[in-house]
Amino acid sequence: MARFLRPGIRSFVTSQLRMSSDQLGELGKGAGKGGGAMGKRQAAEEELYFKRKEKEQLAALRQHHEEEIDHHKKEIERLQRDIDRHKGKIRKLKHDD
């Protein structure tokens, strides 16, 4: 499960950094290399990359939770069968008395 949390934490930190970078000015407006239209384009591509990555991570986390739920449901059903089996044994013991 840890492998699903680490990317989520990384994504959270990245989004927090992106939000705090808004306080510094608009993305892609830097002076020198990367400034201007090319910088804006690269910043937009980075934003899309991180949004896609976060979407993939959320989908993987949802899938993991669905699998966990299915596993626990099956475990509950197995334990219920065991309970019923033991109750049957108790009934049989009472009947044999």
RAJOBEL-V408004 format. One record per pair of residues at least 4 apart in sequence whose ideal C-beta (glycine too) atoms are under 6 Angstrom apart, sorted by the first residue. I is the first residue (numbers start at 1). J is the second residue. D is the distance in whole Angstrom. If there is no record, write none. Layout:
# RAJOBEL-V408004
{{I J D} {I J D}}
This chain:
# RAJOBEL-V408004
{{4 61 5} {4 64 5} {7 57 5} {8 57 6} {11 54 5} {11 57 6} {14 50 6} {25 29 5} {27 43 4} {28 39 4} {28 40 3} {28 43 4} {30 34 5} {30 35 5} {30 39 6} {31 35 5} {34 39 4} {35 39 5}}
